[in-house]
Amino acid sequence: MSIKTVGRRKCSVALTNIVKGTGLIQVNGKDLGLYVQNNPNYFVFFKSPLLCVGLEKNFDLVITSKGGGLNGQSEARKLSISRALYQLVDENSQKILKTEGFLTRNSLCKERRS
């Protein structure tokens, strides 16, 4: 069973495909460590929805992200992962994801010049 979801932040868009597996994470065809340049802050930020519900070793993630910078893409990926997990987990875990704020989209974007 595969679930595909979308997350957005600023100019970034992330598409996540989540399947049952062993915890492998690929971003744009690269391993997570290579993509986030081995920055531990991005690791924790990126995996926070999985760690919150205790499923970091149960699913494989294949993520494609475009646009924006590394920070905007990370937030878009986090929202996309959270939306996918919300469809897979039980009601108690859904409540945890909601109360921790993982399902809330930050809609702030760069303001256009007039």
PyMOL commands that set and color helices and strands:
alter all, ss='L'
color gray80, all
select helices_A, chain A and resi 32-35+40-53+70-88+91-99
alter helices_A, ss='H'
color red, helices_A
select strands_A, chain A and resi 2-9+12-20+25-27+30-31+59-66
alter strands_A, ss='S'
color yellow, strands_A
deselect
rebuild
show_as cartoon
